[in-house]
Amino acid sequence: MHPHPGFLSAFVASSLRSLLVAVIIATLLLSACNAKGAFSGLSRQNSSTAEIAEERGRSAQKYSPAQAYNHYLRGKKLELNKAWEQALDEYSLALVYERRSPRLLYDAARMLLFLDRISEAEELLEEASVLSTDWPDPHYLLGEIYFQTGRPERAVATFDHAINADPYFTPAYRRKAEVLYILKGREAAVAVYEDMVHLSPADVQGWVFLAENYRLNQEYDKLQGAMERILRLDPENTALLKQLIDWYVKTHQYRQAIVLFQKALKSFPGNRALYIKLGRLYLLSGEDDPAEEKFSKALELDTDDKADTLAEIGFVLIDTEKYEQAAAYFRRILDGGENTLARYFHSYSLFKTGKYVEAINGYSMISEDDAEFYADARADMALAYLALGEEKKSESILAGLLAAYPQDERVYRILSARQEELGNIDRAIEIMRIGLREIPRNVDLLFSLGLMYERNGEREKAMDCMYEVVAIDSAHADALNFLGFTYADSGQRLDEAEKLVRQALRYKPDEGYIIDSLGWIYYRRGEFDKAVRWLELATLLEPAEAEILMHLALSYKSAGCKREMLETLERIAQLTEIEGRIEQMLEEQFDSQWRKIRKSGAGK
């Protein structure tokens, strides 16, 4: 799941993507500056140290870009194979010949970060930053180190250096904004993002950040402008725009979302995707006729065979639980010729409407050659037979599927998920355990099993699974976060919890759930001001998650911020769904305040 077990984000490992890119970058070595004394920060206590020292001795006072180039290329090849230590050795040897190369210092620092040798990496990056007046990358990565190691003010200054080196380097703006959000609050972060989109007006993520903040500040004119800008930049498929629309859906603000899309369609009347999304919003608001009108318009705009548009509409109908209509759209695709995707979802729609025999007939038409859908079809077929009371046939299909694909982790996850959907959690766990006997130490199966144990109330077993995941993949951010949050939630081993969560943040620095865990740790420690800062950032990234909002409300309460607490409780009450355990905690922690908000109808 995490191919680069390094210190930070995909940015850190971006140069790993192709050897060709590495070769092009390596030519930068030819412009290195004059020689300087050997760099001591790269020494290592292993067998390669002698080799490095020997070559340094042979090359004393030599300046050889060609030699550096050769070692650099060898280092890049090793890096591509994730051989971090060997790559570091080669970069160390290259630095013997190119002692003032910012690129070499930077790449050697990245290897040290992959090896969790943070202080050594910091030293190299500080030297690279001095040598790099017009290259932002060393400054940016150094700022990340300062931030992750608890020096946020220094991180902000270093991100500023990255911006000065390249005013169009948007990652530095984003990280600076996130740090300032924690240090000074929302308005400071908004100002940074406004500067960024002024220089880079095509940056979609920047506009999405601003749109969400404008919404929180109730600056609806600015929100409207930001939303229209997002639609202009990426009208076909914007995942970040979907996040904002999801917020409107979760808070039942369908009409506001519909108005935004209608205005967007005036600017982009030929955008098929917008009509489908608008149709979905009409369905959610209970307006089936306008939804069908928008779907028809989307089909008119499709000048090809219309199969893709029919499928997209079918998916929307499944998502909104309009299974009969979904079956009709997938049937239209099948009328034009056999199509495995349409066959599966047509059968699935029939299954969801209780037409089990027809569903079984459809699933049986999906052959074993159709690897993408065969396992799902067989699993659903087993459930259809079970619904018809034919348990032996159901068990026979499941046994056959496991026998045919004993090494396919996906099969175990599909079958287990189907059992859990039926409420058979013990059977779901049993299937996952069978999978782990067949595929030992499989990280995905272990992680899924841990979550199942947690849902089944077996926390100790869940923790054991997560520790095993981390033992296999030390960069598994979700497992690290699970462990840290679990300790924090129980109020135990908070120092270890913080260590685990901060390690998770190295690999997913922008993950709202992980940031929530760190805020929750501060809350448990009684450091309420710090908790508020981190949890405000978490709710910005995950604006419609009831548990994160509840954590923030509790932190406001403990910090004496009554107005902010009540506003946050109102936000929770607006959500479409609130888990029973969250509802219970809200009643316990906020008592009459929560009941009053509920009674006022804020959640209706």
C-alpha positions, -999 to 999 in steps of 0.1 A, spaced: 0 0 0 29 23 7 56 18 -20 80 44 -6 86 38 31 103 72 35 100 101 57 73 122 41 50 124 11 51 113 -25 70 146 -32 100 131 -14 102 102 -37 92 119 -69 126 113 -86 121 76 -83 96 74 -111 120 67 -140 156 61 -146 154 84 -176 144 113 -153 173 104 -131 198 106 -160 185 140 -170 188 153 -135 223 138 -131 235 162 -158 231 190 -133 262 176 -116 283 190 -144 277 226 -131 290 219 -96 310 244 -76 346 243 -64 357 214 -41 352 215 -4 363 192 25 347 158 26 313 158 41 313 139 74 275 136 78 274 106 54 297 83 73 280 50 82 290 22 106 290 -7 81 312 -24 56 309 3 30 326 29 53 360 16 45 353 17 7 341 53 10 372 63 30 395 46 6 380 63 -24 382 97 -6 418 90 0 425 82 -36 406 112 -48 420 138 -24 417 173 -39 402 158 -71 373 173 -89 357 148 -112 321 153 -125 324 122 -146 331 100 -115 304 117 -96 280 111 -125 288 74 -125 282 70 -88 250 90 -90 236 68 -117 244 37 -97 227 53 -67 196 61 -88 193 25 -100 196 13 -64 170 38 -53 146 26 -79 149 -9 -63 144 6 -29 179 -3 -18 182 28 4 215 20 22 233 10 -10 220 41 -28 232 62 1 267 46 -3 268 56 -40 256 91 -33 283 93 -6 310 83 -31 296 108 -56 300 136 -30 337 128 -28 340 142 -63 312 168 -62 313 181 -27 291 212 -33 263 197 -53 229 206 -39 213 177 -58 236 151 -43 232 165 -8 194 165 -13 193 129 -27 216 116 0 194 133 26 163 116 12 180 82 16 188 90 52 152 99 58 141 66 43 164 50 69 149 72 97 183 90 102 166 123 106 193 144 122 219 134 96 194 142 68 187 176 84 224 184 84 227 176 47 196 196 38 208 226 57 240 226 36 220 220 4 197 249 12 227 273 16 239 262 -18 204 265 -34 191 300 -40 168 291 -69 158 255 -62 130 251 -37 132 213 -30 159 212 -2 142 241 16 108 224 13 120 191 27 140 207 54 108 226 64 90 193 66 116 180 90 113 210 112 75 207 113 75 170 119 100 173 147 82 200 166 97 232 153 68 249 135 80 285 135 113 274 119 93 253 94 73 284 83 105 304 77 120 275 57 89 272 36 92 309 29 128 302 17 113 276 -7 88 301 -20 115 328 -24 135 303 -45 105 296 -67 73 317 -61 53 291 -82 63 262 -60 28 254 -46 36 226 -22 55 251 0 25 274 2 3 244 12 25 232 40 31 268 52 -6 273 53 -12 241 73 15 250 99 1 286 102 -33 271 107 -20 253 137 0 283 150 -23 312 143 -56 299 131 -77 298 99 -73 333 87 -35 331 85 -38 299 64 -64 315 41 -41 345 34 -13 321 23 -36 302 0 -49 335 -15 -13 345 -23 -8 311 -39 -38 311 -62 -30 347 -72 4 334 -86 -10 300 -97 -46 306 -106 -49 271 -121 -42 253 -88 -74 234 -81 -64 223 -46 -58 258 -36 -93 269 -47 -109 240 -29 -91 249 3 -103 285 0 -139 274 -9 -142 253 22 -129 282 44 -152 306 27 -180 283 35 -169 281 72 -167 319 73 -201 322 56 -185 343 28 -209 329 2 -200 353 -26 -163 342 -24 -175 306 -21 -195 310 -53 -165 324 -71 -142 297 -59 -166 269 -69 -170 283 -104 -132 286 -107 -129 249 -97 -155 239 -123 -137 259 -150 -104 243 -142 -116 207 -140 -152 204 -152 -151 167 -161 -140 150 -129 -127 168 -99 -122 146 -69 -117 177 -47 -149 193 -59 -166 160 -50 -154 165 -14 -173 198 -12 -204 183 -28 -202 155 -4 -203 180 24 -235 195 10 -250 160 7 -241 150 42 -256 182 56 -287 180 34 -279 212 16 -290 198 -17 -307 230 -29 -275 251 -24 -255 225 -43 -281 224 -71 -279 261 -75 -241 260 -78 -244 233 -105 -271 251 -124 -249 282 -126 -220 262 -137 -240 246 -165 -248 281 -178 -210 285 -184 -205 249 -196 -238 239 -213 -221 210 -231 -206 193 -200 -221 158 -198 -206 150 -164 -222 181 -148 -256 170 -159 -251 135 -143 -239 151 -110 -268 175 -110 -292 145 -116 -277 128 -86 -284 158 -64 -320 159 -76 -324 123 -67 -310 130 -32 -334 158 -28 -363 135 -37 -369 151 -72 -369 121 -95 -384 139 -126 -358 167 -128 -331 140 -123 -344 120 -152 -344 151 -173 -307 158 -166 -298 122 -173 -316 124 -207 -296 156 -214 -264 139 -206 -272 111 -230 -280 136 -257 -245 151 -253 -229 116 -257 -222 113 -294 -206 78 -292 -224 46 -283 -237 60 -250 -226 30 -231 -203 50 -208 -230 75 -200 -256 48 -194 -231 31 -170 -223 64 -151 -260 71 -147 -265 35 -135 -238 39 -109 -255 71 -96 -288 52 -93 -272 24 -74 -255 49 -52 -289 65 -44 -305 31 -40 -327 34 -71 -321 -2 -81 -350 -7 -104 -341 23 -125 -304 13 -124 -313 -22 -138 -331 -5 -167 -301 16 -176 -277 -14 -175 -303 -34 -195 -300 -7 -222 -263 -13 -225 -269 -51 -227 -294 -46 -255 -266 -32 -276 -244 -63 -270 -228 -83 -242 -208 -63 -217 -194 -78 -185 -196 -46 -165 -232 -40 -175 -240 -77 -169 -226 -76 -134 -243 -44 -123 -276 -54 -140 -276 -86 -120 -265 -67 -88 -295 -43 -92 -319 -72 -97 -304 -89 -66 -310 -57 -45 -346 -56 -56 -351 -92 -45 -352 -107 -79 -328 -135 -69 -335 -160 -97 -330 -134 -124 -299 -122 -106 -285 -157 -104 -291 -162 -141 -272 -130 -149 -243 -138 -126 -239 -172 -141 -232 -156 -175 -200 -140 -162 -172 -164 -170 -140 -171 -151 -121 -153 -178 -137 -120 -166 -113 -117 -137 -125 -82 -126 -161 -94 -119 -160 -132 -116 -153 -134 -78 -179 -107 -70 -204 -124 -92 -199 -158 -75 -200 -143 -40 -232 -124 -48 -246 -156 -64 -239 -175 -32 -259 -148 -12 -288 -150 -37 -290 -188 -32 -289 -182 6 -317 -157 3 -337 -184 -16 -331 -209 13 -307 -230 -7 -278 -231 18 -260 -261 3 -257 -244 -31 -245 -213 -14 -218 -231 6 -208 -250 -25 -202 -219 -45 -182 -203 -17 -161 -234 -12 -154 -236 -50 -143 -200 -51 -119 -204 -23 -105 -237 -38 -101 -220 -72 -83 -189 -59 -64 -199 -27 -37 -172 -33 -60 -143 -43 -64 -120 -13 -92 -101 -31 -114 -133 -29 -111 -135 8 -118 -98 13 -149 -100 -10 -163 -131 7 -156 -117 42 -172 -84 34 -204 -101 21 -206 -121 53 -202 -90 74 -229 -73 54 -253 -101 64 -243 -96 101 -222 -128 102 -191 -112 117 -177 -144 131 -180 -161 97 -163 -130 81 -134 -133 106 -131 -170 99 -127 -164 62 -100 -138 68 -81 -162 90 -84 -189 63 -69 -164 39 -40 -157 62 -33 -194 65 -30 -195 27 -12 -162 23 8 -156 55 19 -121 65 -4 -105 39 -6 -69 50 -40 -61 35 -57 -92 50 -41 -86 84 -52 -50 84 -88 -59 74 -89 -86 100 -78 -61 127 -106 -38 118 -131 -67 120 -118 -76 154 -123 -40 165 -159 -39 151 -165 -72 169 -153 -58 203 -121 -78 203 -97 -49 208 -67 -69 220 -68 -91 189 -72 -60 168 -41 -44 183 -21 -76 178 -30 -76 141 -20 -39 137 13 -45 154 19 -74 131 11 -51 101 36 -26 113 63 -53 118 59 -62 82 54 -27 68 68 0 91 54 27 68 17 15 71 3 48 82 -33 35 88 -21 7 111 2 32 130 -27 56 134 -50 28 146 -26 19 173 -19 55 184 -56 65 183 -66 34 203 -42 42 231 -53 78 230 -90 69 231 -84 48 262 -62 75 278 -33 51 281 4 52 270 0 86 255 37 91 249 37 59 228 5 70 211 20 103 200 51 85 187 30 62 166 7 89 153 36 112 144 52 83 126 20 79 106 20 116 97 54 111 81 38 90 55 3 107 52 9 143 64 -24 155 50 -47 128 63 -74 143 85 -80 112 105 -44 110 116 -43 147 124 -74 141 145 -56 114 164 -28 138 173 -53 164 185 -71 137 205 -38 128 222 -34 165 232 -69 165 246 -63 135 267 -32 151 281 -51 182 290 -33 204 265 -66 219 252 -52 248 232 -30 225 212 -59 200 208 -81 228 193 -55 238 168 -49 203 155 -85 193 155 -95 225 137 -71 214 110 -86 179 110 -121 192 105 -110 213 77 -97 182 59 -127 160 70 -155 186 74 -183 161 77 -169 134 101 -190 134 133 -163 118 155 -137 144 146 -162 172 151 -171 158 184 -134 157 195 -132 194 185 -164 203 204 -150 186 235 -117 205 231 -136 238 228 -156 229 259 -124 222 279 -107 253 265 -136 275 276 -147 284 240 -185 280 245 -196 298 213 -173 277 191 -184 246 210 -221 253 202 -213 260 166 -195 227 163 -224 208 179 -247 225 154 -225 213 125 -227 177 139 -265 179 142 -267 188 105 -250 156 94 -270 130 76 -259 101 97 -244 99 132 -232 66 146 -250 54 177 -219 54 199 -212 90 188 -247 101 196 -244 84 230 -211 102 237 -226 135 227 -255 130 251 -231 120 279 -206 149 274 -229 178 264 -262 167 281 -288 195 278 -269 215 253 -269 186 228 -306 177 235 -315 214 229 -297 215 196 -313 182 186 -348 194 197 -344 227 177 -343 206 145 -308 215 135 -303 180 122 -335 178 102 
